[in-house]
Amino acid sequence: MTQRINSQSYWDGRFATDWDDKQGPQQSRFFSRVAIDNLPAWLFRAIGEQQLSVVDWGCAQGDGTDELATRIEARQLSGVDFSPTAVQQASERHPAIRFVQADWLDRRADTAVPEQWDIVFSSNTLEHFHQPFEVLRALCARARLGLVLVLPYRERDRIEEHHFSFWPESLPARLPNGFRLAWARVVDCRSLPDTHWAGEQIVMVYGAASWLDGRQLMLSDCQVSGDDTAARLRFLERDLTQATHRLQQLEQDNRMQQQALAERTAQLAGLEREHRSQQQALEQMTRDHQASQARLVAVWGSASWRLTKPLRAGKMALTQPRQAAYRALRAVYRGLPGGLQLRLNGLRHRLVRWFRDGASLPLAWSGGPRDPADLSWEDFRQQVLDGAASTHKGIFVQEAAIDWNVPLYQRPQHIAAALGRLGYLVVFRTGPWGGDDVHGFRQVAPNVWLTKRTEVDRIDAMARSFYSTAHMLAPYTLVTPGRRGTLIYEYIDHIDPEISGDPENIRRLVALKDFAFGGGADVVVASARKLYDEAVAAVGPEQRVVLVPNGVDTRHYRDPAHLAAALPRRLLEFRARYSLVVGYFGALAPWLWYEAVAELVRLRPDVGFVFIGPDYYGGARQLVAADNLLYLGPVDYKDLPAHGRQFDLCMIPFKPGEIAQTTSPLKLFEYFALEKPVVVTSDMRECVAFPEVFHGDSAAALSEAIDRAARVKDDEAFRQRLRELADENDWIERARVMAAAFAPSLSLTK
C-alpha cells in the first residue's frame, strides 16, 4: 500500500474508485444496523424526548448515517468526514441529512470554539489508528452528553486496514472527560443473516454522569457483557441439531450393517455346511483313488503286464497313431537336459496344440506357405539392405538368444526395439525350432526384422550381439569366414546352475565366455556393476567394456490404454479383499527366495501377495499355498502394465547369493514406471544402490520394509521421483550408451 491508510488522499481515492465495488455502502449500513439492534431502548427514547443532536463521525458516503435515520429523525442527524469526495457524495445521496467536511484530528485547524453535538456516534473507525485512544480524546471534545462506539472486538487476525485490536483489557470503563460506561453488548456477527463481518463487534455507550443520573436508569436498562451468550447458544443449538442428525444416520447405518452381518453369517453357515460335504466327498474320492492306484501298481508290476508291453505299443501304433507319437515325443523331451527343454519350449507347445486339436501337420515343419508379410532374402536385400547406407545409422544383428514372441519380453527384445527407434537396422535372429513361425524376414517393430534365415551371415559391416546365456551358440560359429563383423558379448548373468541348467549347458556357456574375454569379442557389455568389474579385470582396457544395466520402456507402461484393459476376475476379487497388495512379475525361477516368501506370507495375513510369470524349473510349485497369495501364471507383456496397476507395492525377492548380487532386474525400472514403491532382498546390489528402494535380509525385515514402503505409496513427491528414475533408465537411454560403444567400428556400404 503506497499511501498511509488514514490520509485524506487515501480515502478520497477509495471513495472515488473502489468503495462501491468492495461493498463499502453495504458494510456501513450493516454496522449501523448492528448498532441499532443492540443499543438500549432508553437511549433512543432520550434522543427523541430531548430532541438530542447526533453526529456520525467517519460517515463516509452517508449510508450508515441514513440507516440511523430509521430510528432517529433526519433533522437531528449529522454526518462528518474529512474526505471532501465522501461528503459531496453523501450530500447528493441523502439530502435530508446534514453532512459536514471537517478533520477533527487536525490540530492546526483554526477553530476557537469547536462545534459540538449531544451524542457522537462512531462505527468501525478507531481500529484504523495506531493510537485510537488519542483519537477518542478528540471525539470526547465534540460530545456534550454521550458517546456511542461500535468496534471490532477480539480481532486476532487483523485485516490490512486495521492497526489496533480491542480486548476487554483495553477498553476503559471511564473516559478522560468523565464519561462513564453505561452499556456494552458483544455481538457475534457470524450468525447474522447477510453478514459483512466474520467475527465479533462490541456496541458501547458512554455518558456524562449528570445526564445518566437524570435518566433514572434501572438495572434492566444497564448491560455490560463481554460475550454474546445468545449467539453462543445459537451455535450450540445448531451443533446439537447436527450431532442429533448424525447420530440418527449412524444408528440407521448400524441397523443396516447388523442386518447385512446377519445375512452374511447365515451365508457363511451354509457355505461351511457345503464345504464339509465337499470335504467328505473329496476324502472318499481320495480313498477310492488310492485303492485304484494300488490295484494299478499291482497290475503294472505283474509279469504278464511286462510281457505284453510290446503288443500294447504295437496295437496303439496301429489303432491310435497320434497318441502313440505323442507319448514317444513326450518321453524324448523329458529325457533332454533342462536348458535344452527350455530352448524347445515353443516347439513343445506347438506340438501339444497339434496333437490336442487334431490339425494337419504344422506349416513350420511341412514347408507350407509363408506369411504374406514375410519377405524373402532377395526381397529383403533389395528393399531394405541395399538402401541401409542412406536410411540407417548401421546394422545390428541380435544372434539367437530368445524367441521374439514370448509372453514376457526380455532384454534382447527391448534393446533391439530401442536401437530401431534410434535409427539402426536391427535383424533379430530366432532359432529354427522356436515359436516365432517366421519363414523369411518379418518386420516386428520400427526398423526391426525377425528371421531365422542363414543368409544374414552375408551382411557386411554389421554389429553382432551374442548373450552370455545363449548355450546354443559356440565360438566357432561366430568366427567362420564372412561372419565376423563387430562382436558384442552381452554378459547379463553370472554363469550359475540355477540359471544355466545342466553341466553341459554350463560347459558351453563357459567356453563362450572364455572366447569373449580372451579377445574374441570387440566389445563386452555388462548388465551389472559386479559383472562389469569382473569383465574389466579379465579383458583389460576399460574402453572395451561398457556398463549397460537393464531398463524400461516407459511409453509402454504409461500408455493410458492400460486403464481400460480387461483384467482376470480372480485378480479383481483378490484385490478387493486386501487394502494392501504386494506384487511380483517375472520368472518363477530357482533364484527366488521361496522360504522367505513363505514366512512373509505367514507373517502378514493382512497383505495380499500376487505372483505373475512363467514357471522355470518348477518354481511355481515352491510357492506356499495360502489364502493371501495368488499365482496368475504368465501374462502377455502387452497386458502386464494393466495387471501391475493393481499393486500397491512391488517386490523382487531374489534369494541371497551370487545371482542376487550380479543381476540387474529389468522389472525394477518397470516398477518405477508404474510409480510403485519397490521392496527387494538386501543382497540385490543393483537395486539397493537406489535410496528410493526398500529392502530387508529376512522375512521380518522385509515385512518392516513393506510397512515403510506403504507409507509413501500415495506421496506425490515420491511418485514423481520414481517417474524421473524411470525416464533416466529408459531402454532408449541404454541403447544410446550401447550404440556409442560399437558405432565407431561400423561403416555402411551399399
C-alpha positions in Angstrom: 0.0 0.0 0.0 1.7 3.2 -1.2 -0.4 5.7 0.8 -0.9 6.0 4.6 -4.3 4.5 5.3 -5.6 7.4 7.4 -4.6 10.1 5.0 -7.1 12.2 3.2 -5.6 11.3 -0.2 -6.0 7.5 0.5 -9.7 7.8 1.4 -10.5 10.3 -1.4 -9.1 7.7 -3.8 -11.1 4.9 -2.2 -14.3 6.8 -2.3 -13.7 7.8 -5.9 -12.7 4.4 -7.2 -13.5 1.0 -5.5 -15.6 1.9 -2.4 -18.8 0.6 -4.2 -17.0 -2.4 -5.8 -15.8 -3.5 -2.4 -19.3 -3.2 -0.8 -18.4 -0.1 1.3 -22.1 1.1 1.4 -23.4 -2.3 2.4 -20.8 -2.6 5.2 -21.7 0.9 6.5 -25.4 0.0 6.7 -24.6 -3.4 8.2 -22.6 -2.0 11.1 -25.2 0.8 11.7 -27.9 -1.9 11.8 -25.8 -3.9 14.3 -25.7 -0.7 16.5 -29.5 0.0 16.2 -30.4 -3.6 17.1 -28.1 -3.7 20.1 -28.3 -0.2 21.7 -30.5 0.3 24.8 -34.1 1.4 24.3 -33.7 4.2 26.8 -31.1 5.9 24.6 -33.5 6.1 21.6 -36.2 7.4 24.0 -33.8 10.1 25.3 -32.8 11.2 21.8 -36.5 11.5 20.8 -37.8 13.1 24.0 -34.9 15.5 24.5 -34.5 16.2 20.7 -30.8 15.4 21.1 -28.4 16.1 18.2 -26.5 13.1 16.9 -23.4 13.2 14.7 -21.9 10.2 12.8 -18.2 10.7 12.8 -16.4 9.0 9.8 -19.7 8.8 7.9 -18.1 8.0 4.5 -20.8 8.3 1.8 -23.5 8.6 4.5 -25.1 5.1 4.1 -24.6 4.2 7.7 -26.0 7.6 8.8 -29.0 7.1 6.6 -29.5 3.7 8.3 -29.6 5.5 11.7 -32.4 7.7 10.3 -34.7 4.6 10.6 -34.6 5.2 14.4 -33.6 8.9 14.7 -35.2 11.8 12.8 -33.1 13.1 9.9 -33.2 16.7 11.2 -31.4 15.6 14.4 -28.7 13.7 12.4 -25.4 15.0 11.0 -22.5 13.3 9.3 -18.8 14.3 9.5 -15.9 13.1 7.3 -12.6 14.6 6.4 -12.9 13.5 2.8 -14.5 16.1 0.5 -15.3 13.4 -2.0 -17.2 11.4 0.5 -19.1 14.4 1.9 -20.1 15.5 -1.6 -21.4 12.0 -2.5 -23.2 11.7 0.9 -25.0 15.1 0.4 -26.1 14.1 -3.1 -27.4 10.7 -2.0 -29.1 11.7 1.3 -30.2 15.4 1.0 -32.4 15.2 4.2 -29.3 14.8 6.4 -26.7 17.5 7.0 -23.1 16.4 6.1 -20.0 18.4 7.1 -16.5 18.1 5.8 -14.1 18.5 8.8 -10.9 17.0 10.1 -11.4 16.7 13.9 -7.9 15.4 14.3 -6.1 18.3 12.6 -4.7 20.3 15.5 -3.8 23.1 13.1 -7.4 23.9 12.4 -8.1 27.5 13.4 -11.4 26.9 15.3 -11.8 28.9 18.5 -14.9 27.0 19.7 -15.3 23.6 18.1 -18.8 22.6 17.1 -20.4 20.1 19.5 -23.3 17.6 19.4 -25.2 15.9 22.2 -24.2 12.4 21.1 -21.2 11.4 19.0 -21.6 8.1 17.1 -18.5 6.3 15.7 -18.8 3.0 13.9 -15.7 0.9 13.0 -13.3 3.9 12.8 -11.0 3.7 15.8 -9.4 0.4 14.7 -7.8 2.2 11.7 -5.5 4.1 14.1 -2.3 3.0 15.8 -3.2 5.2 18.8 -7.0 5.0 19.0 -7.4 6.4 22.5 -5.7 9.7 21.4 -8.4 9.9 18.7 -11.0 9.1 21.4 -10.0 12.3 23.3 -10.8 14.3 20.2 -14.2 12.7 19.9 -15.0 13.4 23.6 -14.3 17.1 22.9 -17.2 17.1 20.4 -19.7 15.3 22.7 -21.9 17.2 25.3 -23.8 14.2 26.7 -22.7 10.9 25.4 -20.5 8.8 23.1 -21.6 5.6 21.2 -18.8 3.3 19.9 -19.1 0.3 17.6 -15.8 -1.6 17.3 -14.4 -4.9 16.0 -13.9 -7.0 19.1 -11.2 -9.6 19.9 -9.8 -9.4 16.3 -6.8 -11.7 16.3 -6.0 -11.7 12.5 -6.5 -8.1 11.6 -7.3 -7.1 8.0 -4.8 -4.9 6.2 -6.5 -1.5 7.1 -6.8 -2.3 10.8 -4.0 -1.3 13.1 -5.4 -2.0 16.6 -7.4 -4.8 18.2 -9.8 -4.2 21.1 -9.9 -6.6 24.0 -11.7 -6.5 27.4 -8.4 -5.4 29.0 -8.0 -2.4 26.6 -11.5 -0.8 26.8 -11.9 1.7 29.7 -14.9 2.0 32.0 -14.4 5.8 32.2 -13.2 8.2 29.6 -10.8 11.1 30.1 -13.7 13.7 30.0 -15.5 11.9 32.8 -18.0 9.9 30.7 -18.7 6.6 32.2 -19.6 3.3 30.6 -23.4 2.6 30.8 -23.9 -0.1 28.2 -21.7 -2.8 26.5 -23.0 -5.7 24.4 -21.0 -8.1 22.3 -22.5 -9.3 19.0 -21.2 -12.4 17.2 -21.8 -11.3 13.6 -21.1 -14.8 12.1 -24.6 -15.9 13.0 -26.3 -12.8 11.4 -28.0 -13.1 8.0 -26.1 -11.5 5.1 -23.3 -10.7 7.4 -20.4 -8.4 6.4 -18.2 -9.3 9.4 -16.9 -12.8 10.2 -16.2 -12.0 13.9 -17.4 -10.1 16.9 -18.5 -6.4 17.3 -18.9 -4.6 20.6 -21.6 -1.8 21.0 -20.7 0.6 23.8 -22.5 3.7 25.3 -20.6 6.3 27.4 -22.4 9.2 29.1 -22.0 12.2 31.3 -22.7 11.3 34.9 -25.3 14.0 35.4 -27.1 13.1 32.3 -27.2 9.4 33.1 -28.3 10.1 36.7 -31.1 12.3 35.3 -32.4 9.4 33.2 -33.1 7.4 36.4 -31.9 4.2 34.9 -32.8 0.8 36.4 -30.8 -2.4 36.4 -32.8 -3.7 33.4 -31.6 -0.6 31.5 -28.0 -1.4 32.0 -25.9 -4.2 30.5 -22.1 -4.7 30.5 -21.2 -8.1 28.9 -18.0 -9.4 27.3 -19.6 -12.3 25.5 -22.5 -12.8 23.0 -24.3 -15.5 25.0 -27.3 -15.6 22.6 -25.1 -16.2 19.6 -23.1 -18.8 21.5 -26.4 -20.5 22.4 -27.5 -20.5 18.8 -24.2 -22.1 17.7 -24.6 -24.8 20.4 -28.2 -25.4 19.3 -27.0 -25.8 15.7 -24.2 -28.1 16.7 -26.7 -30.2 18.8 -29.1 -30.4 15.8 -26.3 -31.6 13.5 -25.0 -34.1 16.1 -28.5 -35.4 16.5 -28.9 -35.8 12.8 -25.5 -37.5 12.5 -26.4 -39.9 15.4 -29.6 -40.8 13.6 -27.7 -41.5 10.4 -25.2 -43.7 12.3 -28.0 -45.6 14.0 -29.6 -46.3 10.7 -26.2 -47.4 9.2 -25.7 -49.6 12.2 -29.1 -51.3 11.7 -28.3 -51.9 8.0 -24.9 -53.3 8.8 -26.3 -55.5 11.6 -28.9 -56.8 9.0 -26.1 -57.4 6.4 -24.0 -59.1 9.1 -26.8 -61.5 10.0 -27.3 -62.3 6.3 -23.6 -63.0 5.8 -23.5 -65.1 8.9 -26.3 -67.2 7.5 -24.5 -67.5 4.2 -21.3 -68.4 5.9 -23.0 -71.2 7.8 -24.4 -72.5 4.6 -21.0 -72.4 2.9 -19.4 -74.2 5.9 -22.0 -77.0 5.6 -21.4 -77.2 1.8 -17.6 -77.2 2.5 -17.9 -80.1 5.0 -20.0 -82.0 2.5 -17.4 -81.5 -0.3 -14.6 -82.3 2.1 -16.2 -85.6 2.9 -16.8 -86.3 -0.8 -13.1 -85.4 -1.5 -11.9 -87.7 1.2 -13.9 -90.6 -0.2 -12.6 -89.9 -3.7 -9.1 -89.8 -2.4 -9.6 -93.2 -0.7 -11.1 -94.6 -4.0 -8.2 -93.2 -6.0 -5.6 -94.7 -3.6 -7.3 -98.0 -3.9 -7.3 -97.8 -7.7 -3.7 -96.8 -7.7 -2.8 -99.7 -5.6 -4.6 -102.1 -7.9 -3.0 -100.4 -10.9 0.5 -100.7 -9.5 -0.1 -104.4 -8.8 -1.1 -104.9 -12.4 1.9 -102.9 -13.8 4.2 -104.9 -11.6 2.9 -108.2 -12.8 4.9 -110.4 -15.2 2.0 -110.6 -17.7 1.9 -106.8 -18.0 5.6 -106.5 -18.7 5.5 -109.4 -21.3 2.6 -107.8 -23.2 4.0 -104.2 -23.3 5.3 -104.6 -26.9 2.0 -105.9 -28.0 0.2 -102.9 -26.5 2.6 -100.4 -28.0 2.1 -102.1 -31.4 -1.6 -102.0 -31.1 -1.6 -98.3 -30.1 0.7 -97.5 -33.1 -1.9 -99.2 -35.4 -5.1 -98.0 -33.8 -4.1 -94.7 -32.2 -1.0 -93.4 -34.1 -1.4 -89.8 -33.0 -1.5 -90.7 -29.3 1.4 -93.2 -29.7 3.6 -90.5 -31.4 2.7 -88.0 -28.7 3.8 -90.4 -25.9 7.1 -91.2 -27.7 7.9 -87.5 -28.2 7.0 -86.7 -24.6 9.4 -89.4 -23.4 12.2 -88.0 -25.5 11.5 -84.4 -24.4 11.5 -85.3 -20.7 14.9 -87.0 -21.1 16.6 -83.9 -22.5 18.8 -81.5 -20.3 16.9 -78.8 -18.6 18.4 -76.0 -20.7 17.6 -77.7 -23.9 14.0 -78.3 -22.7 13.7 -74.5 -22.1 15.0 -73.8 -25.6 12.5 -76.2 -27.2 9.6 -74.9 -25.1 8.0 -73.1 -28.1 8.2 -76.2 -30.2 6.7 -78.3 -27.4 3.7 -76.0 -27.1 3.0 -76.2 -30.8 3.2 -80.0 -30.8 0.8 -80.2 -27.9 -1.7 -77.9 -29.7 -1.3 -80.0 -32.9 -1.9 -83.3 -31.0 -4.8 -81.8 -29.0 -6.6 -80.2 -31.9 -6.1 -83.0 -34.4 -5.0 -80.5 -37.0 -2.8 -81.3 -40.0 1.0 -81.1 -39.7 2.1 -77.5 -38.8 3.4 -75.4 -41.7 6.7 -74.8 -39.8 7.6 -78.5 -40.3 5.7 -79.2 -43.5 7.2 -76.4 -45.5 3.9 -74.7 -46.1 3.4 -71.2 -47.5 5.0 -68.2 -45.7 3.1 -65.4 -44.1 2.3 -62.8 -46.8 4.1 -60.2 -44.7 7.3 -62.1 -44.7 10.0 -61.0 -47.2 12.3 -63.5 -49.0 16.0 -63.0 -48.6 16.2 -61.5 -52.1 13.3 -59.1 -51.4 14.8 -58.1 -48.0 18.2 -57.4 -49.6 16.7 -55.3 -52.4 14.1 -53.4 -50.4 15.9 -53.0 -47.1 19.6 -53.8 -47.1 20.6 -52.0 -50.3 19.3 -48.7 -49.0 20.6 -49.1 -45.5 23.6 -46.8 -46.0 21.4 -43.8 -46.6 18.5 -44.7 -44.4 20.1 -46.2 -41.2 22.9 -45.4 -38.9 24.2 -49.0 -39.0 23.2 -52.7 -39.0 22.8 -54.5 -35.7 22.3 -58.3 -35.6 21.0 -60.0 -32.5 22.1 -63.6 -32.6 19.6 -66.2 -31.4 19.0 -65.9 -27.7 15.3 -66.0 -27.1 12.1 -66.1 -29.3 10.7 -62.7 -30.1 7.1 -63.8 -29.4 7.3 -64.8 -25.7 4.8 -63.7 -23.1 7.4 -61.8 -21.0 9.7 -59.5 -23.1 13.3 -59.7 -22.1 16.4 -57.6 -22.6 17.1 -58.7 -26.2 13.7 -57.5 -27.5 13.9 -54.2 -25.6 17.4 -53.4 -26.8 16.5 -54.4 -30.4 13.4 -52.2 -30.4 15.3 -49.2 -28.8 18.1 -49.4 -31.4 15.5 -49.5 -34.1 14.0 -46.3 -32.7 17.4 -44.7 -32.7 17.7 -45.4 -36.5 19.6 -48.7 -36.7 18.6 -51.5 -38.9 18.1 -54.4 -36.5 18.0 -58.1 -37.5 16.7 -60.3 -34.7 17.6 -63.9 -35.2 15.4 -66.7 -33.9 16.0 -70.5 -33.7 14.6 -72.9 -36.3 12.7 -74.8 -33.6 11.3 -71.8 -31.8 7.7 -70.5 -31.6 8.1 -67.4 -33.8 6.9 -69.2 -37.0 8.7 -66.8 -39.4 9.7 -68.1 -42.9 11.6 -65.1 -44.2 12.1 -61.6 -42.9 9.2 -60.1 -40.9 9.1 -56.5 -39.5 8.1 -56.7 -35.9 8.9 -53.2 -34.8 10.1 -50.0 -36.5 13.4 -50.9 -38.2 13.4 -54.4 -36.5 13.2 -57.5 -38.6 12.7 -61.1 -37.3 14.3 -64.0 -39.2 15.8 -67.5 -38.9 17.4 -67.3 -42.4 21.1 -68.1 -42.6 21.7 -65.5 -45.4 22.1 -63.0 -42.6 25.7 -64.2 -42.4 26.4 -62.5 -45.8 25.7 -59.0 -44.4 28.7 -56.7 -44.4 29.7 -54.2 -41.7 27.4 -55.3 -39.0 27.5 -55.4 -35.2 26.6 -58.8 -33.8 25.4 -59.3 -30.3 25.6 -62.7 -28.5 24.4 -63.3 -25.0 26.2 -65.0 -22.1 23.1 -67.2 -21.7 23.0 -68.4 -25.4 24.0 -72.0 -24.8 23.1 -72.9 -28.4 26.0 -70.8 -29.7 29.6 -71.9 -29.9 32.7 -69.8 -30.6 33.5 -71.5 -33.9 30.0 -70.5 -35.2 30.8 -66.8 -34.6 34.1 -66.6 -36.4 33.6 -68.6 -39.6 34.6 -66.8 -42.8 32.2 -64.0 -43.6 30.6 -63.8 -40.2 32.9 -61.8 -38.1 31.6 -58.3 -38.0 31.9 -56.3 -34.7 31.3 -58.9 -32.0 29.5 -57.7 -28.8 29.4 -60.1 -25.9 26.5 -59.3 -23.5 27.4 -60.5 -20.1 24.0 -60.4 -18.4 24.1 -63.1 -15.7 26.7 -64.9 -13.6 27.0 -68.4 -15.0 25.3 -70.5 -12.4 23.5 -73.9 -12.4 20.3 -72.2 -11.2 20.2 -70.0 -14.3 22.2 -72.1 -16.9 20.8 -75.6 -16.1 22.8 -78.8 -16.5 26.6 -79.3 -16.7 26.6 -79.5 -20.5 24.9 -76.0 -20.7 27.4 -74.6 -18.2 30.3 -76.0 -20.2 29.0 -74.4 -23.4 28.5 -71.0 -21.7 31.9 -71.0 -20.0 33.5 -71.7 -23.4 31.6 -68.8 -24.9 32.7 -66.5 -22.0 36.3 -67.6 -22.3 36.2 -66.8 -26.0 34.8 -63.4 -25.4 37.1 -62.5 -22.5 40.1 -63.9 -24.4 39.8 -61.4 -27.2 37.1 -62.9 -29.3 34.7 -60.0 -28.5 35.3 -56.5 -29.7 33.1 -55.0 -27.0 31.9 -56.5 -23.7 28.6 -55.2 -22.4 27.9 -55.9 -18.7 24.4 -55.5 -17.2 25.5 -55.2 -13.5 28.3 -53.4 -11.7 29.8 -56.7 -10.3 29.8 -58.2 -13.8 31.4 -55.1 -15.2 34.2 -55.2 -12.6 34.8 -58.8 -13.5 34.9 -58.1 -17.2 37.3 -55.2 -16.8 39.6 -57.3 -14.7 39.6 -60.1 -17.3 39.6 -58.0 -20.6 41.8 -55.2 -19.6 41.2 -51.8 -21.1 38.0 -50.2 -19.9 37.3 -48.8 -23.3 36.4 -52.3 -24.5 33.9 -52.8 -21.6 30.7 -50.8 -21.1 28.1 -50.9 -18.3 24.6 -51.1 -19.7 22.1 -52.1 -17.0 18.6 -53.2 -17.8 15.9 -50.6 -18.4 12.2 -49.9 -19.1 10.0 -49.0 -22.0 8.3 -46.1 -20.3 6.0 -45.5 -23.3 4.5 -49.0 -22.8 4.0 -48.7 -19.1 2.4 -45.2 -19.3 0.0 -46.0 -22.2 -3.4 -44.8 -21.0 -5.0 -47.7 -22.8 -4.0 -49.9 -19.9 -6.5 -48.1 -17.7 -9.4 -49.7 -19.6 -7.9 -53.1 -20.0 -9.9 -56.2 -19.0 -8.4 -58.0 -16.0 -8.9 -61.5 -14.7 -11.8 -61.8 -12.3 -9.5 -63.7 -9.9 -7.2 -60.7 -9.6 -10.0 -58.2 -9.1 -11.7 -60.3 -6.4 -8.3 -60.8 -4.7 -7.6 -57.1 -4.9 -10.9 -56.2 -3.3 -10.1 -58.4 -0.3 -6.9 -56.5 0.8 -6.2 -52.9 1.5 -2.6 -53.5 0.6 -1.4 -55.7 -2.3 2.3 -56.5 -3.0 3.0 -57.8 -6.5 5.8 -59.5 -8.4 6.0 -60.2 -12.1 8.9 -62.2 -13.6 10.2 -65.7 -13.9 9.2 -68.2 -11.1 12.8 -69.5 -11.2 15.1 -71.2 -8.7 16.8 -67.9 -7.7 13.7 -66.6 -5.9 13.8 -66.8 -2.1 10.8 -69.1 -1.7 11.5 -69.8 2.0 11.4 -66.1 2.9 8.3 -65.6 0.8 6.5 -68.3 2.6 7.5 -66.9 6.0 6.5 -63.4 4.9 3.1 -64.5 3.7 2.6 -66.2 7.1 3.7 -63.1 9.0 1.4 -60.8 7.0 -2.1 -62.2 6.6 -3.3 -58.6 6.2 -1.4 -58.2 3.0 -2.2 -59.8 -0.4 0.7 -61.2 -2.4 0.4 -61.6 -6.2 2.9 -63.5 -8.4 2.9 -63.3 -12.2 5.2 -65.1 -14.5 6.2 -68.3 -16.3 7.3 -71.4 -14.3 11.0 -72.1 -14.7 12.3 -75.5 -13.4 9.2 -76.0 -11.2 9.4 -72.6 -9.3 5.7 -72.2 -9.1 5.4 -75.4 -7.1 7.6 -73.8 -4.4 5.1 -71.0 -3.8 3.4 -71.5 -0.5 -0.3 -72.3 -0.6 -2.1 -69.6 1.3 -5.3 -67.6 1.2 -3.3 -64.3 0.8 -1.1 -65.5 -2.1 -2.4 -65.5 -5.7 -0.4 -67.0 -8.6 -1.7 -66.0 -12.0 0.8 -67.8 -14.2 2.4 -66.0 -17.3 0.8 -62.8 -18.6 1.5 -61.3 -22.0 3.9 -58.4 -22.0 1.3 -56.1 -23.6 -1.1 -56.8 -20.7 1.5 -56.6 -17.9 1.1 -52.8 -17.0 -2.7 -53.2 -16.5 -2.0 -56.0 -14.0 0.8 -54.1 -12.3 -1.5 -51.1 -11.7 -3.5 -53.3 -9.3 -0.4 -53.5 -7.0 0.2 -51.0 -4.2 3.8 -52.1 -3.8 6.1 -54.3 -5.9 8.8 -56.7 -4.8 11.8 -58.6 -6.1 12.5 -61.5 -3.7 15.8 -62.9 -5.0 17.5 -65.2 -2.5 20.9 -64.0 -1.2 23.9 -65.1 -3.2 25.8 -64.6 -6.4 22.8 -64.2 -8.7 21.2 -61.6 -6.5 24.5 -59.6 -6.3 25.1 -59.7 -10.1 21.6 -59.2 -11.5 20.2 -56.0 -12.9 16.5 -56.9 -12.9 14.7 -55.0 -15.6 11.4 -55.3 -13.6 12.9 -52.8 -11.1 12.6 -50.0 -13.7 9.3 -51.3 -14.9 8.1 -50.9 -11.3 9.4 -47.4 -11.3 7.5 -46.6 -14.4 4.3 -47.8 -12.7 5.2 -45.4 -9.8 5.1 -48.3 -7.3 7.5 -48.4 -4.2 9.8 -51.4 -4.5 10.9 -53.9 -1.8 13.8 -56.2 -2.5 16.2 -58.5 -0.7 19.3 -56.7 0.7 21.7 -58.8 -1.5 20.4 -57.2 -4.7 23.2 -54.6 -5.1 21.9 -53.1 -8.3 18.6 -52.4 -6.7 19.6 -51.1 -3.2 22.0 -48.7 -4.9 18.9 -46.6 -5.3 18.0 -44.9 -2.0 14.3 -45.0 -3.0 14.3 -48.8 -2.9 13.3 -50.5 0.4 15.0 -53.8 1.4 15.4 -56.5 4.0 17.6 -59.5 4.7 14.9 -61.7 6.3 11.2 -62.2 6.2 10.7 -60.0 9.3 12.9 -57.3 7.8 11.0 -57.5 4.5 7.8 -57.1 6.4 9.1 -53.9 8.0 10.3 -52.7 4.6 6.7 -53.2 3.3 5.3 -51.0 6.1 7.9 -48.3 5.2 7.1 -48.5 1.6 3.3 -48.4 2.2 3.7 -45.0 4.0 5.0 -43.4 0.8 2.9 -45.1 -1.9 0.5 -42.2 -2.2 3.1 -39.5 -1.7 3.2 -37.4 -4.8 6.8 -36.2 -4.4 7.9 -39.8 -4.0 5.9 -40.9 -7.1 7.4 -38.0 -9.1 10.9 -39.2 -8.1 10.0 -42.7 -9.4 8.9 -41.2 -12.7 12.2 -39.4 -13.0 14.1 -42.6 -12.3 12.1 -44.5 -14.9 12.9 -41.8 -17.5 16.6 -41.9 -16.6 16.6 -45.6 -17.1 14.5 -45.9 -20.3 15.7 -48.5 -22.8 16.3 -45.7 -25.3 19.0 -44.3 -23.0 20.5 -47.8 -22.6 20.6 -48.2 -26.4 22.4 -44.8 -26.8 25.2 -46.0 -24.4 25.5 -49.3 -26.2 25.5 -47.8 -29.7 28.2 -45.4 -28.7 30.4 -48.5 -27.9 30.0 -50.2 -31.3 29.1 -47.5 -33.7 32.6 -46.2 -34.4 33.5 -49.7 -35.9 30.6 -49.6 -38.4 30.8 -48.2 -41.9 27.8 -49.0 -44.1 28.3 -49.5 -47.8 25.7 -50.3 -50.3 
